[in-house]
Amino acid sequence: MTEDAIKINNTTWRLTVMEDETTKQLYIELPEDVLKQMGWQENDVVEWINKNANTWTLEKKKKE
């Protein structure tokens, strides 16, 4: 787990949004525990759902 990830409970994590110095793109790193719990793998596509000003939910995008 990175130092930028804090587990709040079994379904909630606090992650730090980071910025790539070269591209200026924003990103987060998901801890291995989150990937396992959600059944996600690297390169899965997730959707960001805005819950309020400071809270987002991530859901794996369904294949079309």
N, C-alpha and C positions, 0 to 999 in steps of 0.2 A: 504494500500500500504506500502511496506517495504521501509526503507530509502535507500535501494540499488536499487530502481527502479525509473527512471526519465522518465516521459512522454515527448517526443520531439514534437510529433503531433499525429493525430488520428491513424496513422499506424506505428509509430516508438517509441520504448522505448529503453532506455539505462539501462541494467541490469548488476549487478556485478556477476561475476562467483565466487562461494564460494567453499571451500574445506571442506569435512567432516573430522574432526580431527581424527576419529578412522579409517575409511576405506581409506581416502585420495582421495575418489571419488570427482569429480567436479560436481557442480550442480548450477542451478539458481532457484529462486523462482519467479513464474509468479504472478503478482498482479491479484486480483479478476476481476478488470476492463478488463484486457487482456483476461482472460478466458471467460468472458461474451461476449466481442466483437467478439472473434473468434469462439464462440460456442463450446469451448473445456471444458472437464471435467477432474477431477483428474483421473489419470491412462490412459488417451489417449496417444497414441504413436505419437511422433512428429519426423520429420526428420530435421536434421541440414544441411543447404545449405550454403556453404562458398561463400560469395559474394566478399570479398577481405581480406586483412590481418587482419582487425579489425572488420569486419561486417559479421553477419550471419543472415539468414532468417530461421524461424521455420515454418514448414508446417505440418499439421496433416497427418499422414501416412494413405493412403487409405487401407481399408481392402481388403485382397486378397481372 
